[in-house]
Every structure is written in C-alpha cells, then in structure tokens.
C-alpha cells in the first residue's frame, strides 16, 4: 500500500465534516419533521458510511505520517494520544455504519425495527462524535503547540521552545542529508544544551558522533553509559542499532553482526531492518 501520510491533514477534515453532519442528520431524522425532511434518513446513511470510510483512510494516513513526527524529541506522547482517539473514533463509527447497514435491510423486511435502529445509531454516533472532537483537538495540539502556529502567536514559552526543538531537529536532518555534517553536529549540540536529560536527544548526540564527527569509539563509550530497562523495547532497539552502526564505522564488523544477530532474536519485528543492515555489511 502506498504511503499516504502526506494526505492526513486533508483526509481528517473530510472525516470531521462528513461524520458531524451525518450524525446530526441521523438525530434530526428521529423527529416528525414532515415529508419535506424525509431526505434526512438517506442523507444520514450516505454521510455516515462515507465518513466512516474516510476515517479508515485517515487512521492509515496518520500511521504513515507519525514515524517522522515522533522522531521530534518530546512529541511522542502527544502523537500517541491523538492516534488513540483517532483509532477509537474509527472503531465506533464502524459500529455505527454496521447499524446503518442493518437498518437498510430491515426497512423492507421489518419496518418496525428501523425506528429503534435509528435511535441506536444516533446514540452511538453521539459517543463517536465526542471521540472525534478529542481526536481533532489533540491533532490541533500537534500542529499548533508542537509545530508552531498558535505556539508562536500566543507567545507561550513552552510552545515556542517546542518549535525551536522541532526546528533544530529538522534542520540537522537537512544538514546531514546535504552533506553539511559540521552544521548537523553543531545543531545536535544545541539540542543537547536545551534538553540535556532527554534520552532521545542523548541518542541523537551519539548518532551524531558516528555520522557527523566520525567518532565511532566515542559513540560506543557513550552508549555504554546508557542503561536500558528490559521493558523498554524501543530504546533497546535504538541502542542496538546505534551500537551496530558504531561498530561498523569503527571497522569492527564482527561485533556489529553479533549485536544485530542478538537484536533479531530479542526483537523479531526488527528482522527486516536488521537483515538490511547485515546485507550492507557483506
């Protein structure tokens, strides 16, 4: 499946519009508004089904987009909260859509059942609307509190600091990609001075020792100073990859292979990345 992360902002707006209007139409269809408003029932069905389909796409596009966003130090928790609300919204509206589909079949076979199903759809849809609101609210936090926007306009020092962190991170990645390793190293140092106790920044600093400063042995010494709890699989994974990269850069390929082989046993889901690195070392 193609990466659709770049479409996430566009898709989520369709989800919000379609589902909110669809649920409102379903609620209004419960009232005896007269023949002029008979279209509300069909309108609700169509919008809810379309909105639910869009929510499935929105969740997938969010999953495709979140890896890059999560790489910014300090943003992971906010991304996870937004993701959880988004997935819950999708799941709730899948239930609402199932109710709507059952109601379509019941309309001809058991007409008396449709009123109850409409009410059930409206109630579950309202619950879904609450989750939809929370997903949108936390998505807005990611854009404005962590990436700029409102953070800059409000003058909130915490938000502005996050903008600087994101800017430093993105700029060091650009500097490294364009071969300006001196600038990448300098920006990494700035990040470390701002967040000296942040583990993700410490790992970025160690990565910079390998990739920007050609100091693989210094990186290995720094990695030895980082204690990883057994339950923290993500940090174990990240540390092992950096160790392997540093060993390889230092010309100690047997040690690098040993680290990667052990990582593959400890974290089976890392097999694809590990195999790719092992192939590069041949």
Backbone as numpy.savetxt, mean C-alpha at the origin, in Angstrom:
# Nx Ny Nz CAx CAy CAz Cx Cy Cz
-0.45 -10.17 -14.53 -1.30 -8.97 -14.53 -0.42 -7.72 -14.53
-0.72 -6.74 -15.38 0.11 -5.53 -15.44 0.04 -4.73 -14.14
1.11 -3.98 -13.90 1.15 -3.11 -12.72 0.25 -1.90 -12.97
-0.77 -1.74 -12.12 -1.72 -0.64 -12.30 -1.65 0.35 -11.13
-0.51 0.33 -10.43 -0.36 1.21 -9.27 -0.55 2.67 -9.59
-0.10 3.09 -10.79 -0.20 4.50 -11.15 -1.65 4.95 -11.33
-2.57 4.00 -11.49 -3.99 4.35 -11.69 -4.76 4.46 -10.38
-4.11 4.19 -9.27 -4.83 4.14 -8.00 -5.61 5.42 -7.68
-5.01 6.60 -7.81 -5.76 7.82 -7.49 -7.02 7.99 -8.34
-6.95 7.62 -9.62 -8.12 7.76 -10.48 -9.21 6.76 -10.12
-8.80 5.50 -9.90 -9.78 4.44 -9.65 -10.54 4.69 -8.36
-9.84 5.12 -7.31 -10.51 5.27 -6.02 -11.61 6.33 -6.07
-11.44 7.33 -6.92 -12.48 8.35 -7.02 -13.75 7.79 -7.68
-13.57 6.89 -8.63 -14.74 6.21 -9.19 -15.43 5.37 -8.14
-14.66 4.68 -7.33 -15.23 3.85 -6.26 -16.08 4.70 -5.33
-15.53 5.80 -4.87 -16.23 6.68 -3.93 -17.54 7.19 -4.54
-17.46 7.71 -5.76 -18.66 8.28 -6.40 -19.73 7.23 -6.65
-19.32 6.11 -7.24 -20.29 5.08 -7.61 -20.97 4.47 -6.38
-20.19 4.15 -5.37 -20.77 3.46 -4.21 -21.61 4.39 -3.34
-21.17 5.62 -3.17 -21.96 6.54 -2.35 -23.32 6.81 -3.01
-23.30 7.11 -4.31 -24.56 7.37 -5.00 -25.40 6.10 -5.08
-24.74 4.95 -5.27 -25.48 3.70 -5.32 -26.18 3.37 -4.02
-25.50 3.55 -2.91 -26.11 3.28 -1.60 -27.24 4.27 -1.33
-27.04 5.53 -1.67 -28.10 6.52 -1.48 -29.34 6.16 -2.30
-29.11 5.70 -3.54 -30.23 5.29 -4.39 -30.95 4.09 -3.78
-30.17 3.15 -3.21 -30.79 2.00 -2.58 -31.63 2.40 -1.36
-31.13 3.34 -0.57 -31.88 3.81 0.60 -33.18 4.49 0.16
-33.09 5.35 -0.83 -34.28 6.06 -1.31 -35.30 5.11 -1.94
-34.81 4.02 -2.52 -35.73 3.07 -3.15 -36.64 2.37 -2.14
-36.30 2.47 -0.86 -37.11 1.84 0.18 -38.37 2.64 0.49
-38.39 3.88 0.06 -39.52 4.76 0.38 -40.51 4.82 -0.80
-41.80 4.97 -0.49 -42.83 5.06 -1.55 -42.85 6.46 -2.18
-41.94 6.70 -3.09 -41.80 8.02 -3.70 -42.63 8.20 -4.96
-43.30 7.14 -5.38 -44.16 7.25 -6.56 -43.48 6.73 -7.81
-44.24 6.56 -8.88 -43.73 6.00 -10.14 -42.57 6.78 -10.74
-42.55 8.08 -10.51 -41.49 8.90 -11.09 -40.11 8.46 -10.61
-40.07 7.84 -9.43 -38.79 7.46 -8.83 -38.51 5.96 -8.92
-39.24 5.29 -9.75 -39.07 3.84 -9.87 -37.69 3.45 -10.42
-37.05 4.41 -11.09 -35.72 4.14 -11.65 -34.66 3.92 -10.58
-34.95 4.34 -9.33 -33.95 4.26 -8.26 -33.48 2.83 -8.01
-34.40 1.87 -8.14 -34.02 0.48 -7.88 -32.96 0.01 -8.88
-33.24 0.19 -10.17 -32.27 -0.21 -11.18 -30.98 0.58 -11.09
-31.11 1.85 -10.79 -29.94 2.71 -10.63 -29.04 2.19 -9.51
-29.64 1.82 -8.39 -28.87 1.32 -7.25 -28.11 0.05 -7.62
-28.81 -0.87 -8.30 -28.16 -2.12 -8.69 -26.94 -1.86 -9.56
-27.13 -1.06 -10.59 -26.04 -0.81 -11.55 -24.86 -0.13 -10.87
-25.11 0.92 -10.09 -24.02 1.67 -9.47 -23.28 0.85 -8.43
-24.02 0.07 -7.66 -23.36 -0.75 -6.63 -22.49 -1.82 -7.27
-22.99 -2.46 -8.33 -22.18 -3.48 -9.00 -20.94 -2.86 -9.66
-21.13 -1.72 -10.31 -19.99 -1.05 -10.93 -18.98 -0.58 -9.87
-19.50 -0.02 -8.79 -18.63 0.47 -7.73 -17.85 -0.65 -7.06
-18.52 -1.80 -6.89 -17.84 -2.95 -6.29 -16.73 -3.45 -7.21
-17.02 -3.52 -8.50 -15.98 -3.91 -9.45 -14.80 -2.95 -9.41
-15.11 -1.66 -9.32 -14.05 -0.66 -9.25 -13.25 -0.80 -7.95
-13.93 -1.21 -6.86 -13.21 -1.38 -5.58 -12.21 -2.51 -5.67
-12.55 -3.56 -6.41 -11.60 -4.67 -6.60 -10.37 -4.17 -7.33
-10.58 -3.36 -8.38 -9.47 -2.79 -9.13 -8.67 -1.82 -8.25
-9.38 -1.05 -7.42 -8.71 -0.08 -6.55 -7.78 -0.77 -5.56
-8.25 -1.86 -4.98 -7.41 -2.58 -4.02 -6.17 -3.13 -4.71
-6.34 -3.70 -5.90 -5.18 -4.24 -6.62 -4.21 -3.14 -7.01
-4.75 -2.01 -7.47 -3.86 -0.90 -7.84 -3.13 -0.37 -6.61
-3.81 -0.37 -5.46 -3.16 0.06 -4.22 -2.03 -0.88 -3.82
-2.27 -2.18 -3.97 -1.22 -3.16 -3.66 -0.02 -2.97 -4.59
-0.30 -2.67 -5.85 0.78 -2.44 -6.81 1.56 -1.17 -6.48
0.88 -0.20 -5.87 1.52 1.10 -5.61 2.23 1.17 -4.27
1.82 0.31 -3.30 2.25 0.58 -1.93 3.71 0.25 -1.64
4.33 -0.62 -2.44 5.72 -0.98 -2.13 6.64 0.24 -2.18
6.47 1.05 -3.22 7.31 2.24 -3.35 7.02 3.24 -2.24
5.73 3.40 -1.92 5.35 4.35 -0.87 5.88 3.90 0.48
5.78 2.59 0.77 6.23 2.06 2.05 7.73 2.19 2.25
8.47 2.37 1.17 9.92 2.51 1.28 10.31 3.83 1.94
9.39 4.80 1.95 9.67 6.07 2.63 9.67 5.83 4.13
10.73 6.15 4.84 10.78 5.90 6.29 9.61 6.55 7.01
8.98 5.78 7.89 7.93 6.31 8.75 6.52 6.24 8.20
6.35 5.79 6.96 5.02 5.83 6.34 4.31 4.48 6.36
5.02 3.42 6.72 4.47 2.06 6.61 3.15 1.91 7.37
3.09 2.37 8.62 1.88 2.18 9.41 0.67 2.86 8.77
0.88 4.07 8.27 -0.22 4.79 7.62 -0.70 4.06 6.38
0.23 3.49 5.62 -0.15 2.73 4.43 -0.96 1.50 4.81
-0.52 0.82 5.87 -1.22 -0.40 6.29 -2.65 -0.11 6.75
-2.85 1.00 7.46 -4.20 1.35 7.92 -5.09 1.65 6.71
-4.58 2.43 5.77 -5.34 2.74 4.56 -5.68 1.46 3.79
-4.70 0.59 3.67 -4.91 -0.67 2.94 -5.97 -1.53 3.63
-5.91 -1.63 4.95 -6.89 -2.45 5.68 -8.32 -1.95 5.46
-8.51 -0.63 5.55 -9.84 -0.08 5.33 -10.29 -0.30 3.88
-9.36 -0.18 2.95 -9.70 -0.39 1.54 -10.14 -1.83 1.28
-9.41 -2.77 1.84 -9.77 -4.18 1.64 -11.09 -4.52 2.33
-11.30 -3.95 3.52 -12.58 -4.18 4.22 -13.75 -3.61 3.41
-13.55 -2.43 2.84 -14.59 -1.82 2.00 -14.93 -2.72 0.82
-13.90 -3.20 0.15 -14.14 -4.11 -0.98 -14.94 -5.34 -0.54
-14.55 -5.95 0.57 -15.21 -7.17 1.02 -16.67 -6.93 1.40
-16.92 -5.80 2.05 -18.30 -5.49 2.44 -19.18 -5.29 1.20
-18.66 -4.58 0.22 -19.47 -4.33 -0.98 -19.57 -5.54 -1.89
-18.67 -6.48 -1.76 -18.87 -7.77 -2.44 -20.11 -8.47 -1.86
-20.29 -8.33 -0.55 -21.50 -8.89 0.09 -22.74 -8.14 -0.40
-22.65 -6.80 -0.44 -23.78 -6.00 -0.91 -24.14 -6.39 -2.35
-23.13 -6.56 -3.19 -23.37 -6.94 -4.59 -24.04 -8.31 -4.68
-23.60 -9.22 -3.81 -24.23 -10.55 -3.80 -25.71 -10.44 -3.45
-26.04 -9.57 -2.49 -27.44 -9.36 -2.11 -28.22 -8.79 -3.29
-27.61 -7.83 -3.98 -28.27 -7.21 -5.14 -28.53 -8.24 -6.24
-27.59 -9.13 -6.47 -27.76 -10.15 -7.51 -28.86 -11.13 -7.13
-28.86 -11.53 -5.86 -29.93 -12.43 -5.39 -31.29 -11.76 -5.55
-31.33 -10.45 -5.27 -32.59 -9.71 -5.38 -33.08 -9.67 -6.83
-32.17 -9.60 -7.79 -32.57 -9.59 -9.19 -33.27 -10.89 -9.58
-32.75 -12.00 -9.08 -33.38 -13.29 -9.37 -34.70 -13.44 -8.61
-34.75 -12.91 -7.38 -35.96 -13.04 -6.56 -37.10 -12.18 -7.08
-36.79 -11.12 -7.84 -37.81 -10.19 -8.30 -38.87 -10.88 -9.14
-38.47 -11.92 -9.89 -39.44 -12.61 -10.75 -40.01 -13.86 -10.09
-39.24 -14.48 -9.21 -39.67 -15.74 -8.60 -40.34 -15.54 -7.25
-39.81 -14.64 -6.44 -40.36 -14.38 -5.12 -40.42 -12.87 -4.89
-41.36 -12.20 -5.51 -41.42 -10.72 -5.41 -41.49 -10.22 -3.97
-42.14 -10.98 -3.09 -42.27 -10.53 -1.70 -40.96 -10.47 -0.96
-39.95 -11.16 -1.49 -38.65 -11.19 -0.82 -37.80 -9.96 -1.13
-38.13 -9.28 -2.21 -37.26 -8.19 -2.67 -37.21 -7.01 -1.70
-38.32 -6.72 -1.03 -38.32 -5.58 -0.09 -37.32 -5.82 1.03
-37.33 -7.04 1.58 -36.38 -7.37 2.64 -34.94 -7.32 2.17
-34.71 -7.79 0.95 -33.36 -7.75 0.41 -32.89 -6.33 0.14
-33.80 -5.48 -0.30 -33.43 -4.07 -0.49 -33.01 -3.44 0.83
-33.77 -3.72 1.88 -33.44 -3.17 3.19 -32.10 -3.70 3.68
-31.87 -5.00 3.49 -30.60 -5.59 3.91 -29.43 -4.98 3.14
-29.62 -4.79 1.84 -28.58 -4.17 1.03 -28.28 -2.76 1.52
-29.33 -2.02 1.86 -29.13 -0.65 2.33 -28.37 -0.62 3.65
-28.71 -1.53 4.58 -28.05 -1.55 5.89 -26.57 -1.91 5.74
-26.30 -2.99 4.99 -24.91 -3.39 4.80 -24.16 -2.32 4.00
-24.85 -1.68 3.05 -24.24 -0.61 2.27 -23.85 0.58 3.12
-24.66 0.89 4.12 -24.31 1.99 5.04 -23.04 1.67 5.81
-22.95 0.41 6.29 -21.74 -0.01 6.98 -20.53 0.11 6.05
-20.72 -0.36 4.80 -19.64 -0.23 3.82 -19.27 1.21 3.56
-20.27 2.10 3.60 -20.01 3.52 3.39 -19.11 4.10 4.46
-19.29 3.62 5.71 -18.43 4.09 6.81 -16.99 3.67 6.55
-16.81 2.42 6.14 -15.45 1.94 5.84 -14.87 2.66 4.63
-15.72 2.95 3.67 -15.27 3.68 2.48 -14.77 5.07 2.87
-15.51 5.72 3.78 -15.09 7.03 4.25 -13.73 6.95 4.94
-13.55 5.95 5.80 -12.29 5.81 6.52 -11.14 5.53 5.56
-11.39 4.69 4.55 -10.35 4.40 3.57 -9.93 5.67 2.84
-10.93 6.47 2.43 -10.63 7.72 1.75 -9.92 8.72 2.64
-10.34 8.76 3.91 -9.73 9.69 4.86 -8.26 9.36 5.09
-7.97 8.07 5.28 -6.58 7.67 5.51 -5.76 7.78 4.22
-6.41 7.59 3.07 -5.71 7.82 1.82 -5.32 9.28 1.67
-6.21 10.17 2.10 -5.89 11.59 2.07 -4.71 11.92 2.98
-4.64 11.22 4.14 -3.50 11.43 5.03 -2.19 11.09 4.33
-2.20 10.01 3.58 -0.97 9.62 2.86 -0.54 10.70 1.88
-1.51 11.27 1.19 -1.19 12.28 0.17 -0.75 13.58 0.80
-1.52 14.05 1.77 -1.31 15.40 2.28 -0.42 15.48 3.52
-0.53 14.50 4.42 0.27 14.56 5.63 1.66 13.98 5.43
1.78 12.99 4.55 3.06 12.35 4.34 3.77 12.80 3.07
3.01 13.24 2.07 3.64 13.58 0.80 3.70 15.06 0.49
3.09 15.91 1.29 3.10 17.34 0.99 1.73 17.93 1.14
1.27 18.64 0.11 -0.08 19.17 0.09 -0.44 19.96 1.33
-1.41 19.44 2.08 -1.90 20.12 3.26 -0.80 20.33 4.28
0.13 19.37 4.36 1.23 19.51 5.31 2.01 20.79 5.09
2.22 21.13 3.83 2.95 22.35 3.52 2.10 23.58 3.79
0.82 23.51 3.37 -0.04 24.68 3.53 -0.38 24.96 4.99
-0.51 23.89 5.79 -0.89 24.08 7.19 0.26 24.58 8.04
1.49 24.30 7.61 2.63 24.69 8.41 2.89 23.79 9.58
2.19 22.64 9.68 2.41 21.69 10.76 3.84 21.15 10.65
4.62 21.37 11.70 6.05 21.01 11.63 6.26 19.51 11.44
5.38 18.70 12.03 5.53 17.25 11.88 5.29 16.84 10.44
4.24 17.39 9.82 3.94 17.07 8.43 5.04 17.56 7.50
5.52 18.78 7.74 6.57 19.34 6.89 7.84 18.49 7.01
8.10 17.99 8.20 9.27 17.12 8.40 9.12 15.84 7.58
7.90 15.30 7.56 7.66 14.10 6.76 7.89 14.38 5.27
7.48 15.57 4.84 7.70 15.94 3.44 9.20 15.96 3.13
9.98 16.50 4.07 11.43 16.56 3.88 12.02 15.16 3.82
11.55 14.28 4.71 12.03 12.89 4.70 11.74 12.24 3.36
10.49 12.40 2.90 10.12 11.82 1.60 10.96 12.42 0.47
11.18 13.73 0.53 11.97 14.39 -0.50 13.41 13.92 -0.51
13.99 13.78 0.68 15.37 13.29 0.76 15.48 11.87 0.21
14.52 11.03 0.60 14.55 9.63 0.14 14.43 9.57 -1.38
13.43 10.25 -1.94 13.22 10.19 -3.38 14.41 10.77 -4.14
14.99 11.84 -3.61 16.13 12.45 -4.29 17.37 11.58 -4.24
17.56 10.86 -3.13 18.74 9.99 -3.09 18.59 8.82 -4.06
17.32 8.35 -4.24 17.10 7.29 -5.21 17.39 7.78 -6.63
16.96 9.01 -6.93 17.22 9.59 -8.24 18.73 9.78 -8.46
19.40 10.29 -7.43 20.85 10.50 -7.53 21.58 9.19 -7.80
21.15 8.14 -7.12 21.81 6.84 -7.31 21.55 6.30 -8.71
20.30 6.43 -9.17 19.97 5.91 -10.50 20.74 6.63 -11.60
21.02 7.91 -11.38 21.74 8.69 -12.40 23.25 8.63 -12.21
23.70 7.81 -11.28 25.13 7.63 -11.08 25.80 8.65 -10.20
25.03 9.53 -9.57 25.61 10.53 -8.68 25.67 9.97 -7.26
26.63 9.08 -7.03 26.70 8.38 -5.75 27.16 9.30 -4.61
27.93 10.30 -4.95 28.36 11.24 -3.91 27.15 11.98 -3.32
26.25 12.43 -4.20 25.05 13.11 -3.72 24.13 12.15 -2.97
24.01 10.92 -3.47 23.18 9.93 -2.79 23.68 9.68 -1.38
25.00 9.59 -1.24 25.59 9.38 0.09 25.31 10.57 1.00
25.43 11.76 0.46 25.21 12.97 1.25 23.74 13.06 1.71
22.81 12.73 0.83 21.40 12.77 1.20 21.07 11.70 2.24
21.71 10.55 2.12 21.50 9.50 3.12 21.99 9.97 4.49
23.11 10.66 4.51 23.61 11.21 5.77 22.62 12.20 6.38
21.99 13.01 5.52 20.99 13.96 6.02 19.80 13.22 6.63
19.38 12.16 5.98 18.28 11.37 6.53 18.65 10.80 7.89
19.87 10.30 8.00 20.28 9.71 9.27 20.37 10.77 10.37
20.78 11.97 10.01 20.86 13.03 11.03 19.47 13.44 11.51
18.45 13.31 10.64 17.08 13.65 11.02 16.42 12.54 11.84
16.72 11.28 11.47 16.07 10.13 12.12 17.14 9.12 12.54
17.96 9.50 13.53 19.10 8.64 13.89 18.70 7.29 14.49
17.50 7.20 15.06 17.09 5.95 15.72 16.12 5.12 14.90
15.83 5.56 13.68 14.90 4.84 12.82 15.64 3.69 12.14
15.15 2.47 12.36 15.84 1.29 11.82 15.88 1.30 10.30
14.79 1.74 9.67 14.78 1.76 8.21 15.83 2.73 7.67
16.06 3.83 8.38 17.09 4.77 7.94 18.48 4.18 8.16
18.65 3.46 9.26 19.94 2.79 9.50 20.25 1.80 8.37
19.21 1.10 7.94 19.42 0.15 6.83 19.74 0.89 5.53
19.10 2.03 5.32 19.43 2.83 4.13 20.88 3.31 4.18
21.33 3.67 5.38 22.72 4.12 5.54 23.70 2.99 5.21
23.38 1.79 5.66 24.23 0.64 5.37 24.22 0.33 3.88
23.04 0.42 3.28 22.94 0.23 1.83 23.81 1.24 1.10
23.82 2.46 1.60 24.62 3.51 0.97 26.12 3.22 1.09
26.54 2.59 2.20 27.95 2.22 2.34 28.37 1.29 1.21
27.48 0.38 0.84 27.79 -0.58 -0.22 27.70 0.07 -1.59
26.59 0.75 -1.86 26.29 1.21 -3.22 26.90 2.56 -3.57
27.08 3.41 -2.57 27.56 4.76 -2.86 29.01 5.00 -2.44
29.44 4.31 -1.38 30.78 4.57 -0.84 31.77 3.43 -1.09
31.29 2.31 -1.64 32.14 1.14 -1.88 32.85 0.69 -0.61
32.12 0.76 0.50 32.68 0.34 1.79 31.90 -0.88 2.29
32.10 -2.00 1.61 31.35 -3.22 1.94 31.70 -3.73 3.33
32.95 -3.66 3.72 33.34 -4.17 5.04 32.76 -3.30 6.16
32.69 -1.99 5.92 32.04 -1.12 6.89 30.56 -1.44 7.02
29.94 -1.79 5.88 28.53 -2.17 5.89 28.31 -3.45 6.69
29.21 -4.42 6.51 29.08 -5.68 7.25 29.23 -5.45 8.75
30.16 -4.58 9.12 30.33 -4.28 10.55 29.09 -3.60 11.11
28.50 -2.68 10.34 27.28 -2.00 10.78 26.11 -2.97 10.90
26.02 -3.92 9.98 24.95 -4.92 10.04 25.08 -5.80 11.27
26.32 -6.11 11.64 26.53 -6.94 12.84 26.02 -6.25 14.10
25.95 -4.91 14.06 25.50 -4.17 15.25 23.98 -4.10 15.37
23.27 -4.58 14.34 21.80 -4.54 14.34 21.25 -5.88 14.78
20.51 -5.87 15.88 19.89 -7.09 16.41 18.47 -7.19 15.87
18.15 -8.32 15.29 16.83 -8.53 14.71 16.07 -9.55 15.53
14.87 -9.19 15.96 14.03 -10.13 16.70 13.54 -11.23 15.76
13.47 -12.47 16.25 13.04 -13.59 15.39 11.68 -13.36 14.72
10.79 -12.64 15.41 9.45 -12.43 14.85 9.42 -11.37 13.75
10.48 -10.57 13.66 10.51 -9.50 12.67 11.07 -10.04 11.36
10.22 -10.73 10.62 10.66 -11.39 9.39 11.10 -10.40 8.33
10.41 -9.28 8.26 10.75 -8.29 7.23 12.17 -7.76 7.43
12.53 -7.43 8.69 13.87 -6.91 8.95 14.92 -7.99 8.76
14.60 -9.24 9.11 15.52 -10.35 8.87 15.81 -10.47 7.38
14.75 -10.36 6.60 14.87 -10.45 5.14 15.74 -9.32 4.61
15.46 -8.11 5.07 16.20 -6.94 4.59 17.67 -7.02 4.99
17.92 -7.44 6.22 19.30 -7.54 6.71 20.07 -8.59 5.92
19.45 -9.74 5.68 20.12 -10.81 4.95 20.47 -10.39 3.53
19.55 -9.70 2.86 19.82 -9.23 1.50 21.00 -8.25 1.49
21.03 -7.35 2.48 22.14 -6.41 2.54 23.46 -7.10 2.85
23.40 -8.11 3.72 24.62 -8.87 4.02 25.15 -9.55 2.77
24.24 -10.18 2.03 24.65 -10.86 0.81 25.25 -9.87 -0.20
24.61 -8.71 -0.33 25.10 -7.70 -1.26 26.49 -7.20 -0.83
26.65 -7.01 0.49 27.94 -6.52 0.99 29.03 -7.58 0.82
28.71 -8.83 1.12 29.69 -9.90 0.92 30.10 -9.98 -0.55
29.12 -9.90 -1.43 29.39 -9.97 -2.86 30.27 -8.80 -3.29
29.96 -7.61 -2.80 30.75 -6.42 -3.16 32.18 -6.52 -2.64
32.33 -7.20 -1.48 33.67 -7.36 -0.90 34.44 -8.53 -1.52
33.84 -9.21 -2.50 34.50 -10.33 -3.15 34.38 -11.63 -2.40
33.48 -11.69 -1.42 33.29 -12.90 -0.60 32.00 -13.59 -1.05
32.05 -14.14 -2.24 30.83 -14.68 -2.83 30.34 -15.95 -2.14
31.25 -16.75 -1.62 30.81 -17.95 -0.90 29.98 -17.58 0.31
30.41 -16.54 1.01 29.65 -16.08 2.18 28.31 -15.51 1.74
28.30 -14.78 0.62 27.05 -14.23 0.11 26.07 -15.34 -0.24
26.56 -16.38 -0.91 25.69 -17.51 -1.27 25.16 -18.21 -0.03
26.00 -18.35 0.97 25.56 -19.02 2.20 24.44 -18.24 2.87
24.56 -16.91 2.91 23.52 -16.07 3.52 22.22 -16.21 2.74
22.30 -16.18 1.41 21.10 -16.27 0.59 20.46 -17.65 0.68
21.27 -18.67 0.73 20.73 -20.03 0.85 19.97 -20.19 2.16
20.53 -19.65 3.24 19.85 -19.72 4.53 18.57 -18.89 4.53
18.63 -17.73 3.87 17.45 -16.87 3.78 16.32 -17.59 3.04
16.67 -18.30 2.00 15.67 -19.02 1.22 14.98 -20.08 2.07
15.72 -20.70 2.99 15.13 -21.69 3.90 14.25 -21.02 4.95
14.73 -19.90 5.48 14.00 -19.21 6.56 12.77 -18.48 6.06
12.86 -17.91 4.85 11.76 -17.12 4.30 11.45 -17.64 2.89
10.66 -18.70 2.77 10.40 -19.31 1.47 9.82 -18.35 0.43
9.03 -17.37 0.88 8.43 -16.43 -0.07 9.46 -15.51 -0.71
10.69 -15.54 -0.19 11.76 -14.71 -0.77 12.52 -15.47 -1.85
12.07 -16.67 -2.19 12.83 -17.55 -3.09 13.12 -16.89 -4.44
12.13 -16.20 -5.00 12.33 -15.60 -6.33 13.43 -14.55 -6.30
13.39 -13.68 -5.31 14.43 -12.63 -5.19 15.79 -13.26 -4.93
15.83 -14.26 -4.06 17.09 -14.92 -3.73 17.67 -15.61 -4.95
16.84 -16.34 -5.69 17.33 -17.04 -6.89 17.89 -16.06 -7.91
17.25 -14.90 -8.04 17.74 -13.88 -8.98 19.14 -13.39 -8.57
19.32 -13.16 -7.25 20.63 -12.72 -6.78 21.68 -13.80 -6.94
21.31 -15.05 -6.72 22.26 -16.15 -6.87 22.69 -16.29 -8.33
21.74 -16.09 -9.25 22.10 -16.16 -10.67 23.09 -15.07 -11.06
22.92 -13.88 -10.46 23.82 -12.77 -10.76 25.24 -13.04 -10.26
25.37 -13.91 -9.27 26.69 -14.18 -8.67 27.45 -15.28 -9.40
26.83 -15.93 -10.38 27.50 -17.02 -11.08 28.61 -16.49 -12.00
